[in-house]
Amino acid sequence: MTVRAFLVGAGPGDPGLITRRGLDLIRSCDVLLYDRLVARALLDEAPERAERIFVGKTPGSPTMPQASIDALIVEHARAGRRVVRLKGGDPFVFGRGADEGQALAAAGIAFEVVPGVSASVAVPAYAGIPVTHGGVASSFAVVTAHESGSRPGAGDRFDALARGADTLVMLMGVASLDDAIRRLRDAGRPEDEPVALIERGTTPDQRTVVATLETVVEVARREAIVSPTTVVVGQVVRLRDALQWFESRPLFAKRVVVTRPLAQAGSLAEPLAELGAGVVVAPTIEVVPPADRAELDAAIERLGRGEYEWVLFSSVNAVDRFFYHLDPGHDVRVLAGSKVAAVGPATEQRLRRWGIKADRVPAIHTGVAAATAIGPGSGRVLLPRSAEGLPDVVDELRRLGWSPHDVDAYETVQVAPSPEVLDELHTGGFDIVTFTSPSAVDGFAAAVGMEAIGEGHLVASIGPSTSARVTDLGVAVDIEPSEHTVAGLVAALEEWATERGTISR
C-alpha cells in the first residue's frame, strides 16, 4: 500500500535539528500541515506547488479542533496527495501524533511516523543544561505542568515523579507554573533547588532565566516569561555556567537581514547563523541572463580567436554566467589565448571550479584594483559582467591604455521578499541589514524603503561601491570589512559583536 501520510517531527525550533528523512519528505510533499512553532525555514523547503495549511494552536486565539486536523489529513491523503503533518518536537511526545495516526489507521490509510528531536532534551542542551550528569543526576522525567492536577489522579502521578527523578523537565509549563511549583515543594524538593526557565528554546530568541523553587514563580512574573517555555528543575541547572554555548555566540540574539539573491544567500546566512544570529533571508534581487545574448556570443567567438589579451571577472556571478553561456561549440579552452584576472578570492575560487587559474588577483578586492593589477597595456580586455556595472573599471582600464570591451553577461532584476518578511522589515524586526552589491541596495530601497533602516539599526556593507550606494540613498554604513568578500563581511560582523559583547538575555 502506498504511504500518503507522514507524521513528521520538526524538532524544537532550530530548523537545523530536523532529521534528514523529515527534510526529504517536506521537499517532496503536496500538502504541508504545520504547527505554530515550526520554523519558517522548514516551510520554505516545501515545493512551490505544495499547499501549506496552518493548523497550530495559538495561545489566546481560536484554534482548529483536533478532530478537524485529523479529518484534513485523511481528506488530502484519500485524494492521492502526499501529506506531511509537520509537528513541533516529536509527534509522539505530547504532540497528539498518536491521535492523528489512529485517525489514519481507522480510515485505512497507510502512514509513516518520523521521530523528531524532542524539546525535553534539546532545549536544556541549548541552554547548557544536561538533563543527566555523572554524580549529579542519573535520571530525568518529562511531564507537562498540566499533569500537576488537571486530570483525576494526575496530581498523585506528578508527586511521584517529583520525588523519583533527579531532573524534572516540564513542557508547556507557563500557564500552570504556580501549581506545579507548589506541588514540587509539597513533595519535598528543596527550596533552594535551582530552576531554569528557557523561553523560545533553540531559536535566536532564546532567553534563559535561573531561579530557585522558592523564587521561580515571582521571577517568572517579573521577567514576563511567556510560552513556549521549558522548565528544568534539578541540580544539573548549576552546570549551565560552564556549559552554556548557544547564548554566548557573538551574534546571539541579533537579527541580521541577508539581501543577496536567494540562490546565493546561504553562503552568507549559514556562517551568520553559526555565530548565533537570527538570519532573515530577504532577497531583493535575482540574477538572470541578459536580455540580448548576441553581444556575449560574438565576444566569445572573438575570445576563441585570441583577440583579447585579458579577461577580467569582477564577481562570482560573472564567472558562472560566462561559463553557463558557453554554447556546445566552446569550452574552457576558449580562454587559452588570454590571461585572466579575478576581482578577489571568492571569484578566484569560482574560476578554479571551472578549471581556470587566475593570473591576477588584487590585494584590494575591487574592480578598479583588479584593473590596476593588470597594469598598463594597449590590447583589448574583455569584461563580462552585470548590465548594471559601474563605469569605474572601464575608466581605469582606459587610463592604463587598454581597450575595454564591456559586455552584459547577466542582469540583476529587483524582487520583493515574501509578505511575511516584508512585514518583519517594515516593523523594524531586525538589528543589522547586510548588502553585498549596489544592486541589492537598490532592490532593498525599492521593495522595503531605506526609511526602514532607522535608529538602532546597523548597516553592514561588503565594500566601497556598495557603501557608496547606501550613502547616496541617505543612510550611513556602520560596518565595512577590509577584505571585500562575503567571508570578510562575516569576519567584520564577528569582530564588531565581539568588541561590543553579545546581548545578555
Secondary structure per residue as TSV (DSSP state, phi and psi in degrees):
chain	resnum	aa	ss	phi	psi
A	1	M	-	360.0	130.4
A	2	T	-	-68.9	130.6
A	3	V	-	-80.9	123.7
A	4	R	-	-113.0	-15.0
A	5	A	E	-124.9	137.2
A	6	F	E	-133.3	122.8
A	7	L	E	-97.5	106.2
A	8	V	E	-115.0	130.2
A	9	G	E	-82.6	126.4
A	10	A	-	-88.6	-8.0
A	11	G	B	85.6	-179.7
A	12	P	S	-83.0	-7.1
A	13	G	S	155.6	-47.4
A	14	D	-	-68.3	118.1
A	15	P	G	-63.0	-20.3
A	16	G	G	-71.6	-10.0
A	17	L	G	-91.9	0.9
A	18	I	S	-71.4	150.6
A	19	T	-	-74.8	160.6
A	20	R	H	-62.2	-41.3
A	21	R	H	-62.2	-42.3
A	22	G	H	-61.9	-43.1
A	23	L	H	-65.6	-40.5
A	24	D	H	-59.7	-40.4
A	25	L	H	-68.7	-41.5
A	26	I	H	-58.1	-42.7
A	27	R	H	-70.7	-11.9
A	28	S	T	-117.7	8.0
A	29	C	-	-82.7	159.8
A	30	D	S	-98.8	-32.5
A	31	V	E	-133.7	134.3
A	32	L	E	-124.6	113.1
A	33	L	E	-102.8	124.3
A	34	Y	E	-134.6	159.1
A	35	D	-	-93.7	172.6
A	36	R	T	-63.4	-35.9
A	37	L	T	-93.0	6.4
A	38	V	S	-74.9	132.0
A	39	A	-	-62.3	138.5
A	40	R	H	-59.7	-32.0
A	41	A	H	-60.4	-32.4
A	42	L	H	-72.6	-36.5
A	43	L	H	-62.7	-36.5
A	44	D	T	-68.2	-17.0
A	45	E	T	-76.7	-17.5
A	46	A	S	-68.8	150.5
A	47	P	-	-59.0	152.1
A	48	E	T	-58.4	-33.0
A	49	R	T	-73.9	-17.6
A	50	A	S	-67.5	142.2
A	51	E	E	-86.4	127.2
A	52	R	E	-106.7	124.9
A	53	I	E	-126.4	119.8
A	54	F	E	-81.4	123.7
A	55	V	-	-128.3	21.8
A	56	G	-	-78.7	171.0
A	57	K	-	-109.5	117.7
A	58	T	-	-104.8	123.6
A	59	P	T	-54.7	131.8
A	60	G	T	82.0	1.5
A	61	S	S	-124.2	157.7
A	62	P	-	-59.7	140.0
A	63	T	-	-122.5	156.7
A	64	M	-	-75.7	127.4
A	65	P	-	-59.8	150.0
A	66	Q	H	-59.5	-36.4
A	67	A	H	-62.1	-34.9
A	68	S	H	-70.2	-37.2
A	69	I	H	-64.0	-45.2
A	70	D	H	-57.3	-43.9
A	71	A	H	-65.2	-37.3
A	72	L	H	-63.4	-44.4
A	73	I	H	-60.9	-46.4
A	74	V	H	-63.1	-43.9
A	75	E	H	-59.4	-48.3
A	76	H	H	-70.8	-36.4
A	77	A	H	-67.2	-40.1
A	78	R	H	-63.8	-30.4
A	79	A	T	-77.4	2.1
A	80	G	T	89.1	9.4
A	81	R	-	-87.1	153.8
A	82	R	-	-89.1	110.9
A	83	V	E	-108.3	126.4
A	84	V	E	-112.4	119.7
A	85	R	E	-97.4	104.0
A	86	L	E	-96.3	118.1
A	87	K	E	-120.7	140.3
A	88	G	S	-60.6	142.9
A	89	G	B	68.6	-132.5
A	90	D	-	-110.9	138.9
A	91	P	T	-59.3	-29.2
A	92	F	T	-103.9	5.0
A	93	V	S	-106.3	95.5
A	94	F	S	52.1	36.6
A	95	G	S	-118.1	2.7
A	96	R	S	61.0	15.0
A	97	G	H	-64.5	-33.9
A	98	A	H	-63.7	-38.9
A	99	D	H	-59.4	-43.8
A	100	E	H	-69.3	-37.5
A	101	G	H	-64.4	-39.9
A	102	Q	H	-64.6	-38.8
A	103	A	H	-64.6	-40.4
A	104	L	H	-67.0	-42.4
A	105	A	H	-62.1	-41.9
A	106	A	H	-63.9	-29.5
A	107	A	T	-87.0	-1.2
A	108	G	T	74.4	26.8
A	109	I	-	-105.9	125.4
A	110	A	-	-68.9	140.5
A	111	F	E	-142.2	166.4
A	112	E	E	-132.2	142.0
A	113	V	E	-107.8	125.9
A	114	V	E	-112.0	106.0
A	115	P	-	-59.0	154.0
A	116	G	-	-124.3	164.7
A	117	V	-	-70.7	122.3
A	118	S	-	-78.4	140.8
A	119	A	H	-60.6	-23.0
A	120	S	H	-63.2	-28.6
A	121	V	H	-110.9	-32.3
A	122	A	H	-71.3	-44.1
A	123	V	H	-63.9	-48.5
A	124	P	H	-57.9	-38.4
A	125	A	H	-61.9	-40.4
A	126	Y	H	-69.6	-19.0
A	127	A	T	-93.1	3.9
A	128	G	T	78.7	28.3
A	129	I	-	-122.9	109.7
A	130	P	-	-77.8	137.2
A	131	V	S	-74.7	-20.1
A	132	T	-	-132.7	155.7
A	133	H	B	-164.6	134.8
A	134	G	T	-54.6	128.8
A	135	G	T	82.7	-8.3
A	136	V	T	-117.2	-49.8
A	137	A	B	-151.0	124.3
A	138	S	S	-110.8	3.1
A	139	S	-	-149.8	152.5
A	140	F	E	-146.6	154.5
A	141	A	E	-127.9	145.3
A	142	V	E	-116.4	124.1
A	143	V	E	-139.3	167.3
A	144	T	E	-98.1	147.3
A	145	A	G	-62.1	-24.1
A	146	H	G	-61.4	-25.3
A	147	E	G	-64.7	-12.6
A	148	S	G	-68.6	-11.2
A	149	G	T	170.1	17.9
A	150	S	S	-85.5	-18.3
A	151	R	S	-128.2	155.6
A	152	P	T	-56.1	127.3
A	153	G	T	83.6	-11.3
A	154	A	H	-64.3	-38.6
A	155	G	H	-61.8	-40.0
A	156	D	H	-64.4	-42.0
A	157	R	H	-63.9	-39.6
A	158	F	H	-63.4	-42.9
A	159	D	H	-63.0	-38.9
A	160	A	H	-65.6	-41.6
A	161	L	H	-65.0	-40.1
A	162	A	H	-61.0	-35.9
A	163	R	H	-83.7	-24.0
A	164	G	H	-96.8	-22.2
A	165	A	-	-105.8	138.8
A	166	D	S	-67.1	-42.8
A	167	T	E	-118.3	134.0
A	168	L	E	-117.0	124.5
A	169	V	E	-111.2	120.9
A	170	M	E	-111.5	124.2
A	171	L	E	-98.8	157.3
A	172	M	S	50.0	48.9
A	173	G	-	-98.1	-4.4
A	174	V	S	-72.1	-49.8
A	175	A	T	-62.3	-34.0
A	176	S	T	-110.0	21.7
A	177	L	H	-61.2	-44.3
A	178	D	H	-55.6	-49.5
A	179	D	H	-67.4	-41.0
A	180	A	H	-63.9	-43.9
A	181	I	H	-66.5	-39.1
A	182	R	H	-60.2	-43.1
A	183	R	H	-67.2	-36.5
A	184	L	H	-63.2	-42.0
A	185	R	H	-67.6	-40.4
A	186	D	H	-64.5	-30.7
A	187	A	T	-76.9	-5.3
A	188	G	T	103.5	8.1
A	189	R	-	-71.9	140.8
A	190	P	-	-61.6	144.2
A	191	E	T	-61.6	-31.7
A	192	D	T	-92.5	9.2
A	193	E	-	-65.2	132.3
A	194	P	E	-71.4	147.0
A	195	V	E	-132.7	135.8
A	196	A	E	-114.3	131.6
A	197	L	E	-106.1	115.8
A	198	I	E	-114.8	105.5
A	199	E	E	-92.6	135.5
A	200	R	T	50.5	48.9
A	201	G	T	-59.3	146.0
A	202	T	T	71.5	6.7
A	203	T	S	-110.9	164.8
A	204	P	T	-63.9	-12.1
A	205	D	T	-94.3	9.4
A	206	Q	-	-56.7	138.0
A	207	R	E	-137.4	129.6
A	208	T	E	-118.4	127.3
A	209	V	E	-122.5	130.2
A	210	V	E	-110.4	135.5
A	211	A	E	-144.4	-160.1
A	212	T	E	-125.8	169.9
A	213	L	T	-57.8	-32.4
A	214	E	T	-71.8	-33.9
A	215	T	T	-110.1	-7.5
A	216	V	H	-64.6	-36.8
A	217	V	H	-65.0	-44.3
A	218	E	H	-64.6	-42.0
A	219	V	H	-64.1	-41.5
A	220	A	H	-60.8	-38.8
A	221	R	H	-69.9	-45.3
A	222	R	H	-63.1	-38.7
A	223	E	T	-86.8	0.4
A	224	A	T	53.6	49.0
A	225	I	-	-66.4	133.5
A	226	V	-	-125.8	168.8
A	227	S	S	-76.0	146.3
A	228	P	S	-85.8	132.3
A	229	T	E	-132.3	133.8
A	230	T	E	-102.1	132.3
A	231	V	E	-108.4	127.8
A	232	V	E	-119.0	125.9
A	233	V	E	-118.2	125.7
A	234	G	S	150.7	166.7
A	235	Q	G	-65.8	-19.7
A	236	V	G	-62.5	-21.8
A	237	V	G	-60.5	-28.9
A	238	R	G	-66.7	-17.8
A	239	L	G	-77.9	-9.3
A	240	R	H	-59.1	-38.4
A	241	D	H	-56.8	-37.3
A	242	A	H	-88.0	-28.6
A	243	L	H	-104.7	-6.4
A	244	Q	-	-65.7	128.7
A	245	W	-	-127.1	-34.4
A	246	F	S	-73.4	-48.4
A	247	E	T	-76.2	-8.7
A	248	S	T	-95.8	2.5
A	249	R	S	-67.9	147.2
A	250	P	T	-56.2	-40.1
A	251	L	T	-101.5	16.3
A	252	F	T	-57.4	136.8
A	253	A	T	74.8	1.6
A	254	K	-	-92.3	133.3
A	255	R	E	-99.5	119.1
A	256	V	E	-116.4	126.1
A	257	V	E	-90.3	130.4
A	258	V	E	-110.8	118.4
A	259	T	-	-102.9	6.9
A	260	R	S	-65.1	161.4
A	261	P	-	-55.0	146.0
A	262	L	H	-55.1	-40.4
A	263	A	H	-65.3	-21.2
A	264	Q	H	-110.7	-2.7
A	265	A	H	-62.2	-33.7
A	266	G	H	-60.2	-34.1
A	267	S	H	-66.0	-20.7
A	268	L	H	-101.8	-41.5
A	269	A	H	-64.5	-40.8
A	270	E	H	-66.1	-49.0
A	271	P	H	-65.7	-30.0
A	272	L	H	-66.4	-40.9
A	273	A	H	-63.5	-37.2
A	274	E	H	-65.4	-24.0
A	275	L	T	-86.5	3.6
A	276	G	T	99.6	-1.3
A	277	A	-	-71.9	149.3
A	278	G	E	-89.3	106.8
A	279	V	E	-88.6	129.3
A	280	V	E	-107.2	104.7
A	281	V	E	-80.9	113.1
A	282	A	-	-133.5	72.5
A	283	P	-	-61.0	130.1
A	284	T	-	-113.2	-3.9
A	285	I	E	-140.7	161.3
A	286	E	E	-137.4	140.9
A	287	V	E	-92.9	126.6
A	288	V	E	-133.3	160.7
A	289	P	-	-62.9	156.8
A	290	P	-	-65.1	151.2
A	291	A	S	-61.7	-36.4
A	292	D	-	-122.0	114.7
A	293	R	-	-93.7	-3.0
A	294	A	H	-61.6	-41.5
A	295	E	H	-66.7	-38.9
A	296	L	H	-67.4	-39.9
A	297	D	H	-58.1	-45.3
A	298	A	H	-65.6	-38.7
A	299	A	H	-65.2	-38.6
A	300	I	H	-65.0	-38.9
A	301	E	H	-60.9	-44.9
A	302	R	H	-66.8	-35.6
A	303	L	H	-60.8	-44.3
A	304	G	H	-61.6	-25.2
A	305	R	T	-90.4	4.3
A	306	G	T	77.8	27.8
A	307	E	-	-86.4	-7.5
A	308	Y	-	-114.9	131.1
A	309	E	S	-79.0	-33.6
A	310	W	E	-133.9	151.4
A	311	V	E	-123.1	124.7
A	312	L	E	-109.1	117.6
A	313	F	E	-100.7	119.6
A	314	S	-	-100.3	5.2
A	315	S	S	-169.2	164.0
A	316	V	H	-61.5	-40.6
A	317	N	H	-59.5	-40.0
A	318	A	H	-61.5	-41.4
A	319	V	H	-62.0	-53.7
A	320	D	H	-61.5	-45.3
A	321	R	H	-68.0	-34.0
A	322	F	H	-63.4	-49.9
A	323	F	H	-74.4	-33.4
A	324	Y	H	-61.5	-29.5
A	325	H	H	-80.1	-17.5
A	326	L	-	-57.5	126.8
A	327	D	-	-81.1	174.3
A	328	P	T	-58.2	-16.4
A	329	G	T	-84.7	-1.7
A	330	H	-	-135.0	157.1
A	331	D	-	-144.1	-163.3
A	332	V	G	-63.1	-16.5
A	333	R	G	-66.9	-10.3
A	334	V	G	-60.9	-21.8
A	335	L	G	-91.7	3.5
A	336	A	T	-58.9	-32.3
A	337	G	T	-93.9	8.3
A	338	S	S	-129.0	156.3
A	339	K	E	-91.7	157.8
A	340	V	E	-125.5	132.8
A	341	A	E	-116.2	141.3
A	342	A	E	-121.2	142.4
A	343	V	S	-69.0	-27.0
A	344	G	S	-168.7	-178.4
A	345	P	H	-62.8	-35.5
A	346	A	H	-65.5	-43.1
A	347	T	H	-67.1	-38.7
A	348	E	H	-60.2	-45.1
A	349	Q	H	-64.3	-38.3
A	350	R	H	-66.7	-37.0
A	351	L	H	-60.9	-40.0
A	352	R	H	-61.8	-34.7
A	353	R	H	-62.2	-28.3
A	354	W	T	-91.8	5.7
A	355	G	T	85.4	19.5
A	356	I	-	-116.9	131.4
A	357	K	-	-101.1	125.4
A	358	A	-	-70.9	139.6
A	359	D	S	-85.9	-26.1
A	360	R	B	-138.1	132.5
A	361	V	-	-137.4	116.0
A	362	P	-	-71.8	155.3
A	363	A	S	-69.2	-33.7
A	364	I	S	-101.4	127.2
A	365	H	-	-93.4	71.1
A	366	T	S	-130.7	161.4
A	367	G	H	-62.3	-40.9
A	368	V	H	-63.2	-41.7
A	369	A	H	-64.1	-36.4
A	370	A	H	-65.1	-40.9
A	371	A	H	-63.6	-42.2
A	372	T	H	-64.0	-36.6
A	373	A	H	-64.7	-29.7
A	374	I	H	-64.0	-37.7
A	375	G	-	88.0	178.1
A	376	P	S	-66.8	151.9
A	377	G	-	-175.3	-177.6
A	378	S	S	-134.7	0.3
A	379	G	S	-86.9	-159.9
A	380	R	E	-102.9	144.9
A	381	V	E	-124.4	124.4
A	382	L	E	-88.9	130.4
A	383	L	E	-124.4	81.6
A	384	P	E	-79.5	118.1
A	385	R	E	-158.2	-167.5
A	386	S	E	-67.8	145.3
A	387	A	T	-63.4	-18.7
A	388	E	T	-100.4	15.4
A	389	G	-	-60.4	144.3
A	390	L	-	-72.1	152.8
A	391	P	T	-78.5	-5.7
A	392	D	H	-62.9	-34.8
A	393	V	H	-66.9	-45.5
A	394	V	H	-60.8	-43.2
A	395	D	H	-61.8	-41.2
A	396	E	H	-66.5	-41.7
A	397	L	H	-61.5	-41.7
A	398	R	H	-64.6	-40.4
A	399	R	H	-59.7	-33.0
A	400	L	T	-83.2	-1.4
A	401	G	T	100.2	-1.6
A	402	W	-	-82.1	164.0
A	403	S	E	-109.4	93.4
A	404	P	E	-75.6	141.8
A	405	H	E	-116.5	100.3
A	406	D	E	-86.5	111.2
A	407	V	E	-121.7	136.4
A	408	D	E	-72.2	114.3
A	409	A	E	-100.3	-21.2
A	410	Y	E	-163.1	168.1
A	411	E	E	-126.5	151.5
A	412	T	E	-108.5	126.9
A	413	V	E	-112.0	145.3
A	414	Q	E	-78.4	137.5
A	415	V	-	-132.1	159.6
A	416	A	-	-104.3	138.1
A	417	P	-	-61.0	171.5
A	418	S	-	-62.3	156.7
A	419	P	H	-55.5	-36.8
A	420	E	H	-65.3	-42.2
A	421	V	H	-69.8	-40.2
A	422	L	H	-59.3	-42.4
A	423	D	H	-62.6	-40.1
A	424	E	H	-63.1	-40.7
A	425	L	H	-71.9	-40.4
A	426	H	H	-67.0	-27.4
A	427	T	T	-93.9	10.6
A	428	G	T	75.8	22.2
A	429	G	-	-79.4	48.5
A	430	F	-	-154.9	164.9
A	431	D	S	-110.9	-40.3
A	432	I	E	-133.3	136.9
A	433	V	E	-115.0	133.6
A	434	T	E	-108.3	142.5
A	435	F	E	-129.0	133.6
A	436	T	S	-116.9	6.6
A	437	S	S	-165.2	154.5
A	438	P	H	-59.7	-34.6
A	439	S	H	-67.1	-32.5
A	440	A	H	-66.2	-36.2
A	441	V	H	-62.0	-47.8
A	442	D	H	-62.5	-38.3
A	443	G	H	-64.8	-39.7
A	444	F	H	-64.9	-43.2
A	445	A	H	-60.6	-38.8
A	446	A	H	-75.0	-41.2
A	447	A	H	-85.0	-37.2
A	448	V	T	-112.2	-44.6
A	449	G	-	101.5	129.7
A	450	M	G	-65.8	-17.6
A	451	E	G	-67.2	-15.8
A	452	A	G	-67.5	-21.7
A	453	I	S	-87.7	93.6
A	454	G	-	-109.1	-162.3
A	455	E	T	-62.1	133.6
A	456	G	T	94.5	-12.3
A	457	H	-	-97.4	147.3
A	458	L	E	-115.9	152.2
A	459	V	E	-116.6	128.2
A	460	A	E	-115.4	122.0
A	461	S	E	-115.8	144.3
A	462	I	S	-73.7	-26.2
A	463	G	S	-174.1	-178.9
A	464	P	H	-57.9	-45.0
A	465	S	H	-66.5	-37.3
A	466	T	H	-68.8	-42.8
A	467	S	H	-61.6	-39.3
A	468	A	H	-62.1	-37.8
A	469	R	H	-68.2	-37.5
A	470	V	H	-62.7	-48.3
A	471	T	H	-68.9	-31.9
A	472	D	H	-58.3	-30.3
A	473	L	T	-92.9	11.5
A	474	G	T	87.0	18.2
A	475	V	-	-121.4	138.6
A	476	A	-	-80.4	148.2
A	477	V	-	-98.7	128.2
A	478	D	-	-97.6	-31.8
A	479	I	B	-134.8	125.5
A	480	E	-	-141.6	123.4
A	481	P	-	-74.9	157.1
A	482	S	S	-74.8	-29.1
A	483	E	S	-99.0	114.5
A	484	H	-	-86.0	64.6
A	485	T	S	-135.2	169.0
A	486	V	H	-61.8	-43.2
A	487	A	H	-61.4	-39.2
A	488	G	H	-65.0	-37.8
A	489	L	H	-65.1	-43.8
A	490	V	H	-60.9	-44.8
A	491	A	H	-62.5	-38.3
A	492	A	H	-66.8	-38.7
A	493	L	H	-66.9	-39.6
A	494	E	H	-64.7	-42.7
A	495	E	H	-63.6	-43.3
A	496	W	H	-59.4	-46.3
A	497	A	H	-67.7	-38.0
A	498	T	H	-66.6	-39.5
A	499	E	H	-65.5	-36.1
A	500	R	H	-96.0	-14.6
A	501	G	-	86.6	150.6
A	502	T	-	-79.0	163.1
A	503	I	-	-69.0	132.4
A	504	S	-	-93.1	122.9
A	505	R	-	-125.5	360.0
